[in-house]
Amino acid sequence: MRAKLSYALTAAVLVVYFVLVGSRGVMLIGTGEPIAVAFGVSVLILPVIGVWFLWKNTQFVRKANALAAELDAEGGLPVDELKRTPSGRIDRDSADEVFARRKAETEDAPDDWRSWFRLAVAYHDARDTPRARKAMQRAISLRETAR
């Protein structure tokens, strides 16, 4: 719940920022001066990119949460198996074991979105965000294809 609230608050702040920046761009365009108009148009590009980026991320999170809910209903949601040091850092040997199992599962069933989802969770638990995101995107793509 805390993550959802944090995401919603961040999105709201970004929307306010996009509106403020966009209004400045419109004001610059409204002056009619060629340099101000060119600068106003370039300023309007930032909110457009920002809105697109926020939309794509929101869709990604929504789809990933739907997969998690479906997998949870099936009883296949993975648990965090990584051993941690007293300071909370992940034990590298433990992570290697989990990744080896998850990768083997994914290699055995490369078209199964569930195995890709579990691999994404393992990467996320190990704080490897780029790989977690790619694996989750693959899981989402496979699930959408299967429907």
N, CA, C and O of each residue as an XYZ file, in Angstrom:
588
protein
N       0.827     -1.186      0.000
C       0.000      0.000      0.000
C       0.876      1.256      0.000
O       0.557      2.254     -0.646
N       1.972      1.183      0.730
C       2.864      2.338      0.804
C       3.457      2.670     -0.568
O       3.601      3.839     -0.925
N       3.798      1.630     -1.328
C       4.360      1.835     -2.662
C       3.328      2.484     -3.583
O       3.676      3.357     -4.378
N       2.063      2.068     -3.488
C       1.017      2.659     -4.323
C       0.808      4.127     -3.981
O       0.647      4.962     -4.871
N       0.811      4.433     -2.709
C       0.648      5.818     -2.281
C       1.818      6.672     -2.751
O       1.632      7.792     -3.226
N       3.008      6.138     -2.615
C       4.198      6.852     -3.060
C       4.160      7.086     -4.565
O       4.497      8.172     -5.035
N       3.754      6.079     -5.314
C       3.662      6.204     -6.774
C       2.616      7.256     -7.148
O       2.857      8.095     -8.016
N       1.466      7.208     -6.498
C       0.395      8.168     -6.796
C       0.837      9.592     -6.470
O       0.560     10.516     -7.235
N       1.517      9.774     -5.348
C       1.992     11.099     -4.965
C       3.030     11.612     -5.957
O       2.986     12.775     -6.359
N       3.949     10.761     -6.347
C       4.964     11.149     -7.329
C       4.317     11.498     -8.666
O       4.690     12.486     -9.298
N       3.355     10.697     -9.095
C       2.657     10.968    -10.359
C       1.918     12.299    -10.284
O       1.938     13.072    -11.242
N       1.268     12.573     -9.161
C       0.539     13.839     -9.008
C       1.492     15.035     -9.063
O       1.193     16.047     -9.698
N       2.626     14.912     -8.402
C       3.618     15.991     -8.436
C       4.118     16.205     -9.866
O       4.277     17.343    -10.309
N       4.363     15.119    -10.575
C       4.810     15.230    -11.968
C       3.756     15.888    -12.844
O       4.096     16.714    -13.692
N       2.501     15.549    -12.663
C       1.430     16.160    -13.451
C       1.369     17.664    -13.195
O       1.209     18.445    -14.133
N       1.495     18.072    -11.939
C       1.515     19.509    -11.614
C       2.702     20.182    -12.298
O       2.571     21.270    -12.858
N       3.852     19.531    -12.249
C       5.040     20.063    -12.911
C       4.810     20.182    -14.419
O       5.163     21.197    -15.019
N       4.225     19.159    -15.030
C       3.963     19.195    -16.466
C       3.031     20.345    -16.829
O       3.232     21.014    -17.843
N       2.017     20.574    -16.006
C       1.076     21.671    -16.252
C       1.799     23.020    -16.142
O       1.615     23.897    -16.986
N       2.609     23.179    -15.111
C       3.340     24.445    -14.946
C       4.302     24.698    -16.102
O       4.342     25.801    -16.647
N       5.065     23.698    -16.473
C       6.008     23.853    -17.585
C       5.247     24.096    -18.885
O       5.636     24.951    -19.680
N       4.176     23.356    -19.102
C       3.377     23.545    -20.311
C       2.787     24.940    -20.401
O       2.763     25.542    -21.474
N       2.310     25.453    -19.275
C       1.733     26.808    -19.299
C       2.799     27.851    -19.622
O       2.515     28.840    -20.299
N       4.006     27.641    -19.148
C       5.112     28.560    -19.488
C       5.430     28.493    -20.980
O       5.710     29.512    -21.610
N       5.383     27.302    -21.529
C       5.617     27.157    -22.961
C       4.558     27.871    -23.775
O       4.877     28.536    -24.761
N       3.296     27.741    -23.373
C       2.203     28.425    -24.065
C       2.358     29.939    -23.940
O       2.116     30.672    -24.899
N       2.761     30.402    -22.764
C       2.981     31.845    -22.570
C       4.085     32.351    -23.500
O       3.954     33.418    -24.098
N       5.158     31.595    -23.618
C       6.240     32.002    -24.510
C       5.780     32.041    -25.968
O       6.138     32.954    -26.711
N       4.995     31.060    -26.369
C       4.478     31.035    -27.737
C       3.556     32.229    -27.976
O       3.533     32.807    -29.063
N       2.798     32.586    -26.939
C       1.852     33.693    -27.035
C       2.495     35.060    -27.234
O       1.817     35.998    -27.654
N       3.775     35.192    -26.944
C       4.434     36.487    -27.133
C       4.558     36.842    -28.606
O       4.573     38.023    -28.951
N       4.647     35.860    -29.470
C       4.761     36.105    -30.894
C       6.169     36.391    -31.376
O       6.405     36.460    -32.582
N       7.098     36.558    -30.468
C       8.484     36.796    -30.876
C       9.094     35.478    -31.341
O       8.937     34.460    -30.665
N       9.782     35.473    -32.473
C      10.287     34.207    -33.031
C      11.153     33.395    -32.068
O      10.991     32.178    -31.980
N      12.052     34.031    -31.360
C      12.917     33.287    -30.435
C      12.092     32.735    -29.273
O      12.284     31.590    -28.864
N      11.178     33.546    -28.744
C      10.332     33.092    -27.634
C       9.412     31.951    -28.085
O       9.175     31.005    -27.334
N       8.897     32.047    -29.316
C       8.030     30.981    -29.845
C       8.821     29.683    -29.979
O       8.342     28.617    -29.591
N      10.033     29.775    -30.530
C      10.869     28.580    -30.676
C      11.187     27.979    -29.304
O      11.140     26.762    -29.130
N      11.507     28.830    -28.344
C      11.797     28.341    -26.996
C      10.538     27.752    -26.360
O      10.611     26.731    -25.677
N       9.384     28.385    -26.579
C       8.113     27.875    -26.040
C       7.770     26.505    -26.588
O       7.312     25.634    -25.849
N       7.991     26.306    -27.884
C       7.734     24.995    -28.493
C       8.667     23.947    -27.894
O       8.242     22.834    -27.585
N       9.944     24.309    -27.730
C      10.886     23.345    -27.147
C      10.542     23.033    -25.692
O      10.748     21.911    -25.230
N      10.016     24.030    -24.969
C       9.610     23.795    -23.579
C       8.395     22.873    -23.524
O       8.267     22.085    -22.588
N       7.507     22.958    -24.503
C       6.323     22.092    -24.528
C       6.678     20.628    -24.789
O       5.906     19.732    -24.447
N       7.824     20.385    -25.381
C       8.237     19.012    -25.647
C       8.493     18.253    -24.338
O       8.210     17.058    -24.252
N       9.018     18.931    -23.335
C       9.315     18.267    -22.051
C       8.080     17.665    -21.395
O       8.127     16.499    -21.002
N       6.978     18.397    -21.254
C       5.795     17.766    -20.653
C       5.231     16.622    -21.499
O       4.718     15.644    -20.955
N       5.322     16.739    -22.816
C       4.812     15.665    -23.687
C       5.605     14.382    -23.442
O       5.026     13.306    -23.294
N       6.925     14.502    -23.401
C       7.769     13.333    -23.117
C       7.489     12.808    -21.717
O       7.410     11.598    -21.508
N       7.339     13.710    -20.766
C       7.066     13.307    -19.383
C       5.748     12.579    -19.229
O       5.671     11.571    -18.527
N       4.701     13.085    -19.885
C       3.387     12.430    -19.816
C       3.463     11.043    -20.450
O       2.926     10.077    -19.909
N       4.139     10.947    -21.610
C       4.298      9.651    -22.260
C       5.029      8.670    -21.335
O       4.602      7.528    -21.168
N       6.132      9.128    -20.738
C       6.925      8.280    -19.842
C       6.106      7.846    -18.630
O       6.157      6.680    -18.239
N       5.357      8.761    -18.035
C       4.515      8.431    -16.880
C       3.427      7.436    -17.279
O       3.140      6.504    -16.529
N       2.823      7.623    -18.445
C       1.783      6.706    -18.933
C       2.343      5.304    -19.135
O       1.736      4.325    -18.700
N       3.499      5.200    -19.793
C       4.097      3.890    -20.058
C       4.461      3.177    -18.750
O       4.236      1.974    -18.617
N       5.013      3.903    -17.800
C       5.363      3.293    -16.517
C       4.127      2.870    -15.741
O       4.126      1.820    -15.099
N       3.084      3.673    -15.795
C       1.842      3.321    -15.102
C       1.245      2.057    -15.715
O       0.761      1.190    -14.987
N       1.273      1.942    -17.035
C       0.771      0.745    -17.696
C       1.604     -0.486    -17.322
O       1.063     -1.566    -17.087
N       2.917     -0.307    -17.271
C       3.811     -1.406    -16.888
C       3.483     -1.903    -15.478
O       3.356     -3.106    -15.249
N       3.350     -0.977    -14.551
C       3.055     -1.343    -13.158
C       1.692     -2.022    -13.062
O       1.540     -3.015    -12.351
N       0.707     -1.490    -13.771
C      -0.638     -2.077    -13.742
C      -0.615     -3.516    -14.273
O      -1.217     -4.411    -13.679
N       0.079     -3.727    -15.388
C       0.143     -5.064    -15.974
C       0.931     -6.032    -15.089
O       0.545     -7.192    -14.940
N       2.028     -5.561    -14.507
C       2.819     -6.410    -13.608
C       1.999     -6.793    -12.373
O       2.066     -7.933    -11.911
N       1.236     -5.855    -11.846
C       0.385     -6.155    -10.691
C      -0.715     -7.146    -11.055
O      -1.084     -7.988    -10.237
N      -1.241     -7.053    -12.277
C      -2.264     -8.009    -12.715
C      -1.670     -9.417    -12.810
O      -2.316    -10.394    -12.432
N      -0.437     -9.514    -13.317
C       0.221    -10.824    -13.372
C       0.448    -11.366    -11.964
O       0.241    -12.551    -11.707
N       0.874    -10.495    -11.059
C       1.108    -10.923     -9.670
C      -0.184    -11.433     -9.042
O      -0.179    -12.447     -8.344
N      -1.285    -10.738     -9.285
C      -2.571    -11.167     -8.730
C      -2.992    -12.518     -9.313
O      -3.491    -13.385     -8.596
N      -2.785    -12.684    -10.613
C      -3.142    -13.962    -11.255
C      -2.283    -15.105    -10.721
O      -2.788    -16.190    -10.435
N      -0.998    -14.854    -10.592
C      -0.091    -15.887    -10.090
C      -0.384    -16.196     -8.621
O      -0.286    -17.346     -8.194
N      -0.741    -15.175     -7.857
C      -1.096    -15.376     -6.455
C      -2.356    -16.233     -6.342
O      -2.449    -17.102     -5.475
N      -3.314    -15.983     -7.214
C      -4.556    -16.769     -7.195
C      -4.282    -18.233     -7.526
O      -4.983    -19.127     -7.052
N      -3.253    -18.470     -8.345
C      -2.872    -19.842     -8.696
C      -2.005    -20.491     -7.623
O      -1.756    -21.695     -7.671
N      -1.548    -19.705     -6.663
C      -0.654    -20.212     -5.626
C       0.787    -20.324     -6.089
O       1.575    -21.045     -5.477
N       1.145    -19.627     -7.155
C       2.495    -19.736     -7.710
C       3.368    -18.521     -7.495
O       4.429    -18.401     -8.108
N       2.934    -17.615     -6.630
C       3.718    -16.409     -6.380
C       5.000    -16.784     -5.632
O       4.942    -17.463     -4.608
N       6.154    -16.345     -6.139
C       7.420    -16.736     -5.496
C       7.630    -16.005     -4.174
O       7.112    -14.910     -3.954
N       8.397    -16.640     -3.310
C       8.774    -16.012     -2.050
C      10.241    -15.597     -2.142
O      11.007    -16.150     -2.931
N      10.610    -14.635     -1.339
C      11.998    -14.167     -1.316
C      12.839    -15.235     -0.628
O      12.757    -15.401      0.589
N      13.641    -15.956     -1.394
C      14.477    -17.041     -0.873
C      15.907    -16.598     -0.589
O      16.729    -17.399     -0.144
N      16.204    -15.348     -0.839
C      17.578    -14.888     -0.715
C      17.975    -14.729      0.748
O      17.267    -14.101      1.535
N      19.111    -15.304      1.092
C      19.638    -15.152      2.447
C      20.305    -13.784      2.538
O      20.881    -13.287      1.571
N      20.212    -13.197      3.711
C      20.757    -11.862      3.914
C      21.727    -11.836      5.083
O      21.632    -12.630      6.019
N      22.650    -10.911      5.001
C      23.585    -10.703      6.105
C      22.841     -9.941      7.199
O      21.748     -9.428      6.958
N      23.421     -9.863      8.401
C      22.745     -9.105      9.467
C      22.465     -7.648      9.091
O      21.532     -7.044      9.621
N      23.256     -7.082      8.191
C      23.032     -5.692      7.777
C      21.930     -5.574      6.721
O      21.522     -4.467      6.372
N      21.449     -6.715      6.213
C      20.378     -6.699      5.231
C      20.844     -6.894      3.798
O      20.023     -6.986      2.885
N      22.137     -6.955      3.596
C      22.651     -7.187      2.243
C      22.395     -8.631      1.838
O      22.341     -9.534      2.672
N      22.242     -8.817      0.549
C      21.974    -10.150      0.027
C      23.265    -10.952     -0.027
O      24.298    -10.475     -0.496
N      23.177    -12.191      0.470
C      24.302    -13.113      0.396
C      24.472    -13.536     -1.059
O      23.552    -14.085     -1.666
N      25.642    -13.281     -1.608
C      25.896    -13.522     -3.035
C      25.710    -14.994     -3.411
O      25.165    -15.298     -4.472
N      26.157    -15.899     -2.553
C      26.006    -17.334     -2.843
C      24.531    -17.713     -2.916
O      24.115    -18.469     -3.794
N      23.751    -17.181     -1.989
C      22.314    -17.440     -1.980
C      21.673    -16.914     -3.258
O      20.834    -17.585     -3.858
N      22.069    -15.711     -3.674
C      21.519    -15.117     -4.894
C      21.877    -15.956     -6.109
O      21.042    -16.163     -6.990
N      23.106    -16.439     -6.164
C      23.528    -17.265     -7.304
C      22.695    -18.539     -7.397
O      22.331    -18.966     -8.493
N      22.393    -19.148     -6.248
C      21.577    -20.362     -6.237
C      20.163    -20.091     -6.751
O      19.629    -20.844     -7.566
N      19.566    -19.001     -6.257
C      18.202    -18.658     -6.670
C      18.166    -18.338     -8.157
O      17.285    -18.811     -8.875
N      19.127    -17.532     -8.623
C      19.158    -17.191    -10.043
C      19.356    -18.422    -10.912
O      18.747    -18.541    -11.975
N      20.204    -19.337    -10.465
C      20.439    -20.560    -11.239
C      19.133    -21.351    -11.377
O      18.823    -21.856    -12.457
N      18.373    -21.458    -10.288
C      17.093    -22.169    -10.345
C      16.090    -21.443    -11.236
O      15.417    -22.063    -12.059
N      15.998    -20.144    -11.067
C      15.040    -19.358    -11.862
C      15.406    -19.361    -13.346
O      14.530    -19.466    -14.204
N      16.688    -19.246    -13.641
C      17.131    -19.269    -15.038
C      16.878    -20.639    -15.656
O      16.441    -20.740    -16.803
N      17.152    -21.680    -14.899
C      16.898    -23.037    -15.403
C      15.404    -23.219    -15.668
O      15.016    -23.800    -16.682
N      14.581    -22.730    -14.768
C      13.125    -22.820    -14.947
C      12.711    -22.072    -16.217
O      11.872    -22.552    -16.979
N      13.298    -20.905    -16.439
C      12.966    -20.107    -17.621
C      13.482    -20.766    -18.894
O      12.815    -20.728    -19.928
N      14.653    -21.364    -18.825
C      15.193    -22.068    -19.999
C      14.379    -23.315    -20.330
O      14.222    -23.666    -21.500
N      13.855    -23.992    -19.287
C      13.033    -25.180    -19.509
C      11.671    -24.824    -20.104
O      11.087    -25.610    -20.849
N      11.172    -23.635    -19.770
C       9.858    -23.204    -20.267
C       9.958    -21.743    -20.729
O       9.421    -20.849    -20.074
N      10.644    -21.499    -21.855
C      10.881    -20.125    -22.280
C       9.627    -19.364    -22.705
O       9.657    -18.137    -22.800
N       8.546    -20.059    -22.957
C       7.307    -19.398    -23.367
C       6.292    -19.313    -22.230
O       5.131    -18.976    -22.465
N       6.707    -19.611    -21.015
C       5.824    -19.561    -19.856
C       6.029    -18.234    -19.132
O       7.105    -17.971    -18.596
N       4.998    -17.407    -19.120
C       5.122    -16.101    -18.484
C       5.386    -16.221    -16.988
O       5.992    -15.333    -16.389
N       4.931    -17.318    -16.384
C       5.120    -17.502    -14.939
C       6.605    -17.614    -14.576
O       7.056    -17.039    -13.585
N       7.354    -18.357    -15.388
C       8.783    -18.509    -15.099
C       9.509    -17.170    -15.273
O      10.416    -16.850    -14.505
N       9.111    -16.396    -16.278
C       9.722    -15.076    -16.470
C       9.352    -14.137    -15.324
O      10.173    -13.326    -14.895
N       8.128    -14.244    -14.833
C       7.708    -13.421    -13.698
C       8.561    -13.751    -12.469
O       9.052    -12.853    -11.784
N       8.730    -15.036    -12.202
C       9.530    -15.439    -11.033
C      10.990    -15.011    -11.183
O      11.629    -14.635    -10.200
N      11.520    -15.065    -12.408
C      12.881    -14.582    -12.646
C      12.954    -13.077    -12.388
O      13.917    -12.596    -11.791
N      11.956    -12.343    -12.827
C      11.915    -10.895    -12.594
C      11.895    -10.582    -11.101
O      12.562     -9.653    -10.646
N      11.133    -11.354    -10.347
C      11.077    -11.146     -8.899
C      12.438    -11.414     -8.263
O      12.863    -10.683     -7.368
N      13.118    -12.459     -8.722
C      14.453    -12.768     -8.194
C      15.420    -11.619     -8.474
O      16.192    -11.224     -7.601
N      15.376    -11.091     -9.684
C      16.225     -9.937    -10.010
C      15.852     -8.731     -9.148
O      16.726     -8.020     -8.654
N      14.556     -8.509     -8.974
C      14.108     -7.375     -8.152
C      14.572     -7.520     -6.704
O      15.038     -6.560     -6.092
N      14.441     -8.718     -6.174
C      14.885     -8.956     -4.791
C      16.371     -8.679     -4.636
O      16.820     -8.230     -3.582
N      17.140     -8.951     -5.697
C      18.580     -8.715     -5.665
C      18.935     -7.277     -6.061
O      20.107     -6.921     -6.179
N      17.903     -6.468     -6.260
C      18.060     -5.059     -6.622
C      18.757     -4.860     -7.971
O      19.502     -3.898     -8.161
N      18.507     -5.774     -8.895
C      19.003     -5.648    -10.261
C      17.827     -5.183    -11.122
O      17.221     -5.968    -11.852
N      17.525     -3.897    -11.019
C      16.333     -3.338    -11.642
C      16.296     -3.482    -13.158
O      15.251     -3.856    -13.690
N      17.383     -3.206    -13.885
C      17.288     -3.337    -15.347
C      16.910     -4.753    -15.802
O      16.066     -4.923    -16.682
N      17.530     -5.750    -15.205
C      17.194     -7.139    -15.588
C      15.798     -7.520    -15.113
O      15.080     -8.246    -15.801
N      15.416     -7.032    -13.940
C      14.070     -7.315    -13.433
C      13.025     -6.736    -14.375
O      12.024     -7.388    -14.674
N      13.252     -5.532    -14.834
C      12.292     -4.883    -15.733
C      12.203     -5.623    -17.072
O      11.108     -5.824    -17.598
N      13.343     -6.023    -17.619
C      13.328     -6.756    -18.896
C      12.615     -8.097    -18.756
O      11.836     -8.485    -19.626
N      12.882     -8.797    -17.665
C      12.221    -10.089    -17.449
C      10.715     -9.894    -17.254
O       9.920    -10.695    -17.746
N      10.321     -8.844    -16.544
C       8.893     -8.581    -16.340
C       8.233     -8.183    -17.653
O       7.102     -8.588    -17.919
N       8.915     -7.401    -18.472
C       8.364     -7.048    -19.780
C       8.145     -8.298    -20.628
O       7.154     -8.403    -21.350
N       9.068     -9.231    -20.534
C       8.930    -10.494    -21.266
C       7.718    -11.278    -20.741
O       6.947    -11.835    -21.522
N       7.561    -11.314    -19.422
C       6.416    -12.014    -18.827
C       5.107    -11.376    -19.290
O       4.162    -12.082    -19.644
N       5.050    -10.061    -19.287
C       3.841     -9.356    -19.723
C       3.551     -9.659    -21.187
O       2.408     -9.927    -21.557
N       4.576     -9.616    -22.007
C       4.416     -9.880    -23.440
C       3.905    -11.310    -23.670
O       2.994    -11.529    -24.468
N       4.488    -12.257    -22.978
C       4.053    -13.654    -23.141
C       2.612    -13.849    -22.670
O       1.848    -14.586    -23.294
N       2.243    -13.193    -21.575
C       0.879    -13.330    -21.055
C      -0.130    -12.720    -22.017
O      -1.202    -13.283    -22.240
N       0.215    -11.563    -22.588
C      -0.695    -10.918    -23.535
C      -0.849    -11.736    -24.803
O      -1.927    -11.768    -25.397
N       0.229    -12.402    -25.224
C       0.176    -13.251    -26.409
C      -0.688    -14.482    -26.152
O      -1.375    -14.959    -27.055
N      -0.656    -14.994    -24.934
C      -1.398    -16.204    -24.599
C      -2.899    -15.953    -24.501
O      -3.692    -16.889    -24.606
N      -3.284    -14.731    -24.305
C      -4.719    -14.428    -24.142
C      -5.444    -14.475    -25.403
O      -6.653    -14.244    -25.429
